[in-house]
């Protein structure tokens, strides 16, 4: 792994924990290190860093990527440290009256991504990113695998940008700029991929994971989705919003299958929960 620079964690202070990685601030106050859990391979960390470089070079607001790093066990990368910074979720947890304004602001930022033409030579099609990981799942029933394939074939490869892990925990602000973080799955395609991720994060997490990842309770996350959806779709009509959520169902659970496989390198069986929801969500 010649591309990786060995770091000494004694030079860093842990500052955050996400679903797949821990973050550390360097004591010099200039950089942030993101190290993935041991189950995430070195090659996957390289891929994420490369995508970060593309997003930064496209001029989208994200911290500058600096170098690949390892602590000897885990792999990741070092980035520009944004200071002072607060995540939107941290602001909402500390200032509940900011829930609606920040959710609406987040909707504007999400639409800006979805209206940005993608560099399709340097970014992956979300379908091509997702499918190899789904193919690794060993216990996916054959009929569901066939239905996933048919559904994926029906989705256009729209050449507009996607964050890839769109949720309100992946936006920070320094008071002047709003910056996207965790852009390793940045890709292009239809916005339902991102919106399905948003809906899942706001409506399906356990109370423990909601608190660990977002510092918010489940009711607050659901209220966030409601405010976001009204702003993103430009309507207060519950009938229209319900119809939009219905369109997201296949994307939600195909993306969850992708995340499960990616997290364990395809070695963990898919849960019965996701299998049942896939069966309900996919067109027959």
Buried (B, 14 or more C-beta within 10 A) or exposed (E): EEEBEEBEBEEBEEEBEBBBBBBBBBEEEEBBBBBBBEBBEBEBBBBBBBBBBBBBEBEBBBBEBBBBBBBEEBBBBBBBBBEEBBBBBBBBBEEEEBBBEBBBBBBEBBBEBBEBEBBEEEBBBBBEBBBEBBEBBEEBEEEBBEBBEEBBEEBEEBEBBBBBBBBBBBBBBEEEEBBBBBBBBBBBBBBBBBBBBBBBBBEBBEEEEBBEBBBBEBEBBEBBBBBBBBBBBEEEEEEBBEEBBEEBBBBBBBBBBBBBBBBBEBEBEBEEEBBEBBBEBBEE
